[in-house]
């Protein structure tokens, strides 16, 4: 399951940020899901909650921005969102389609909670 790999990657990224910045935990994280693959945002959210248990990411507010896959027609140059795995250009009907590659997971913003100084 692709969502599982992405959720594990996000937890690892957040744990590294906590360690690097000397934070106590993550308050919130905003991510963009999409890219070439179809990512189920609800499955991703559930897996993130599961994998973050017992880490500094547990209880983090997860804000998901969905970016559906994009395709470009090789014939007419039109860009569009394909709605199935065998896309056809809505402008010219061509099947000569190139998927526009973006990362499946992009971390847009992390809000850290820093330890209080006494």
C-alpha positions, 0 to 999 in steps of 0.5 A: 500500500503506497499510503503506508510508505508515505505515512511512514516517510512523513513520521520519519521526516517529522521525527528528524525535524524534532531532533534537528530543531530541539523541539518537544513535539510537532503541533501541526503539519501541512502536506500536499498529497498527489503526484503521479499516483492516486493517493487515498487521503483518508487511508493516509490520515489513518496510517499517519495516526497509527504510525505516529503513536508513541512518537513526537508526532502523536496528536499532530494536526494533519492538514492535507492539501490534495493535488490530483495527478496532472497529465499533458497531451503530446498532441495538442499540449493540453493539461488536464486531470486524468480521472482513470488509469487510461486517460484520453485528452479531453481536447483532442481525444488523443491517448498520447498522454504524459503524466506530469511528475510531482512528488506524491508527498510534499511537506509544505509547513511544520509547526513545532512546539519548543520546550519551555525554558526555566 
